[in-house]
Amino acid sequence: MNTRMTLLPISGMQQTLQMDNDALAILTGREPLVTGSEGLADIHIMNAIFEAAKTSRRVSL
């Protein structure tokens, strides 16, 4: 499992900073700070949280 972590400065412009990083990754051919697979994992986690809240049951990931 790849366990890298990059800390970004906290600001009210997190979405803008992430989109800038994504654009630079595309332009330079490097991997973005947050990969598509990491984003997809976040979506699965959020869906499980919503399902658990709706059903009052544990949801396996």
Short mmCIF file of the C-alpha atoms (twelve columns), coordinates in Angstrom:
data_MODEL
# 
_entry.id   MODEL 
# 
loop_
_atom_site.group_PDB 
_atom_site.id 
_atom_site.type_symbol 
_atom_site.label_atom_id 
_atom_site.label_alt_id 
_atom_site.label_comp_id 
_atom_site.label_asym_id 
_atom_site.label_seq_id 
_atom_site.Cartn_x 
_atom_site.Cartn_y 
_atom_site.Cartn_z 
_atom_site.pdbx_PDB_model_num 
ATOM 1  C CA . MET A 1  0.000   0.000  0.000   1 
ATOM 2  C CA . ASN A 2  1.333   3.407  -0.978  1 
ATOM 3  C CA . THR A 3  1.149   5.679  2.073   1 
ATOM 4  C CA . ARG A 4  2.467   9.015  0.871   1 
ATOM 5  C CA . MET A 5  1.113   12.224 2.299   1 
ATOM 6  C CA . THR A 6  1.638   15.760 1.132   1 
ATOM 7  C CA . LEU A 7  0.487   18.576 3.381   1 
ATOM 8  C CA . LEU A 8  -0.804  21.712 1.720   1 
ATOM 9  C CA . PRO A 9  -1.233  25.035 3.482   1 
ATOM 10 C CA . ILE A 10 -4.751  25.514 4.796   1 
ATOM 11 C CA . SER A 11 -6.585  28.236 2.977   1 
ATOM 12 C CA . GLY A 12 -10.064 29.161 1.890   1 
ATOM 13 C CA . MET A 13 -9.011  28.304 -1.659  1 
ATOM 14 C CA . GLN A 14 -8.508  24.533 -1.305  1 
ATOM 15 C CA . GLN A 15 -10.590 23.726 -4.410  1 
ATOM 16 C CA . THR A 16 -8.661  26.284 -6.472  1 
ATOM 17 C CA . LEU A 17 -5.304  24.958 -5.282  1 
ATOM 18 C CA . GLN A 18 -6.290  21.379 -6.083  1 
ATOM 19 C CA . MET A 19 -7.535  22.306 -9.550  1 
ATOM 20 C CA . ASP A 20 -4.309  24.240 -10.213 1 
ATOM 21 C CA . ASN A 21 -2.318  21.186 -9.139  1 
ATOM 22 C CA . ASP A 22 -4.407  18.941 -11.411 1 
ATOM 23 C CA . ALA A 23 -3.831  21.276 -14.367 1 
ATOM 24 C CA . LEU A 24 -0.073  21.380 -13.726 1 
ATOM 25 C CA . ALA A 25 0.013   17.593 -13.526 1 
ATOM 26 C CA . ILE A 26 -1.694  17.357 -16.913 1 
ATOM 27 C CA . LEU A 27 0.591   19.965 -18.488 1 
ATOM 28 C CA . THR A 28 3.810   18.485 -17.097 1 
ATOM 29 C CA . GLY A 29 2.897   14.794 -17.240 1 
ATOM 30 C CA . ARG A 30 3.472   14.198 -13.538 1 
ATOM 31 C CA . GLU A 31 1.126   12.531 -11.057 1 
ATOM 32 C CA . PRO A 32 -1.241  14.911 -9.250  1 
ATOM 33 C CA . LEU A 33 -1.166  15.208 -5.456  1 
ATOM 34 C CA . VAL A 34 -4.532  13.434 -5.314  1 
ATOM 35 C CA . THR A 35 -4.909  10.619 -7.831  1 
ATOM 36 C CA . GLY A 36 -8.132  9.478  -9.418  1 
ATOM 37 C CA . SER A 37 -8.025  6.232  -7.451  1 
ATOM 38 C CA . GLU A 38 -7.745  8.181  -4.186  1 
ATOM 39 C CA . GLY A 39 -10.717 10.322 -5.183  1 
ATOM 40 C CA . LEU A 40 -12.725 7.218  -6.094  1 
ATOM 41 C CA . ALA A 41 -11.891 5.668  -2.709  1 
ATOM 42 C CA . ASP A 42 -13.209 8.841  -1.039  1 
ATOM 43 C CA . ILE A 43 -16.469 8.519  -2.979  1 
ATOM 44 C CA . HIS A 44 -16.855 4.883  -1.864  1 
ATOM 45 C CA . ILE A 45 -16.273 5.926  1.748   1 
ATOM 46 C CA . MET A 46 -18.826 8.747  1.553   1 
ATOM 47 C CA . ASN A 47 -21.398 6.450  -0.078  1 
ATOM 48 C CA . ALA A 48 -20.863 3.922  2.739   1 
ATOM 49 C CA . ILE A 49 -21.322 6.662  5.350   1 
ATOM 50 C CA . PHE A 50 -24.610 7.757  3.734   1 
ATOM 51 C CA . GLU A 51 -25.826 4.153  3.472   1 
ATOM 52 C CA . ALA A 52 -24.945 3.450  7.113   1 
ATOM 53 C CA . ALA A 53 -26.748 6.603  8.228   1 
ATOM 54 C CA . LYS A 54 -29.801 5.709  6.160   1 
ATOM 55 C CA . THR A 55 -30.014 2.075  7.332   1 
ATOM 56 C CA . SER A 56 -28.481 2.403  10.834  1 
ATOM 57 C CA . ARG A 57 -26.237 -0.543 9.946   1 
ATOM 58 C CA . ARG A 58 -22.534 -1.049 9.384   1 
ATOM 59 C CA . VAL A 59 -21.445 -0.986 5.769   1 
ATOM 60 C CA . SER A 60 -18.399 -2.934 4.639   1 
ATOM 61 C CA . LEU A 61 -15.943 -1.312 2.287   1 
# 
